[in-house]
Amino acid sequence: MDLDLKWILIICGIVLAAIPLLCFFIFSEVKKIRQEMVKTEFSINQMKSSLAHQTSKFELMNKHLAIIGSKAAPERYKKRPSGKG
């Protein structure tokens, strides 16, 4: 009985000693994942910014081309109502 109890205590001691080591590994993995998420979020924000910039550039180019086209071939462009009244 005493021998079995000693073995149980030894095994439990080893398991309890391993818990801080496991916690350290889990913490380091969480830290790595958090850094990757920050990098990913930064990349997504850069892409969103670039997309907004490109969209506004295309809209401005479209307006300019419409003005140029209406001067070059006015018969193909219908005048839009201005909405002023």
Protein Blocks (a to p, Z undefined) as FASTA:
>chain_A
ZZmmmmmmmmmmmmmmmmmmmmmmmmmmmmmmmmmmmmmmmmmmmmmmmmmmmmmmmmmm
mmmmmmmmmmmmmmlpccddehiZZ
